[in-house]
Amino acid sequence: VDGDPDTAWSTERYDDPDITVLKPGVGLILDLDSTRRVEGLQVRSPTAGWTAQIHVLDEPPTGPLAGDAEPVAEVADIPGDVDIPLAGTDGSIVVLWITRTGPDGVVEIAEVAAEVAR
C-alpha cells in the first residue's frame, strides 16, 4: 500500500487465465505484525474478471497454499475494486491468493488493505 493508485503490483502474464493449470496460484502476503481480528479486505485493482481466495493464517505459508488451509473467503469474477467481508477471522497474516486472471492473462493490484477490529 503506497497510497498511489497509479502504481500496481502485477502477476506474470499467463496464456491460460486458470493459473491452476500451471501452479496452485500466486498471491500477496500482508503481515499484520500481531494477531488481529480481520473483518475484511479492501482490494483496488484495474483488472476485471479475476478470482481469488483469502486466507487468514497465524504464520506465513512456507509454500503454495493449495491444500494447506481452507480459505476464509473466495470471490470469483472480481470487477476490479472489491471489499471482501471476512467475518472476524483471527490471524497475523492475510494472503490474497489469485487462482484465475482476467481475460488478458494478468492481474494488477493497485492497493490492498486489511480491515481489522480495534
Secondary structure, DSSP 8 states (H G I E B T S, - for coil): --S-TT--EE----SSSBGGGTSS-EEEEEEEEEEEEEEEEEEE-S--SEEEEEEEESS--SS--TTTS--SEEEEEE-SSEEEEEEEEEEEEEEEEEEE--TTS--EESEEEEEE--
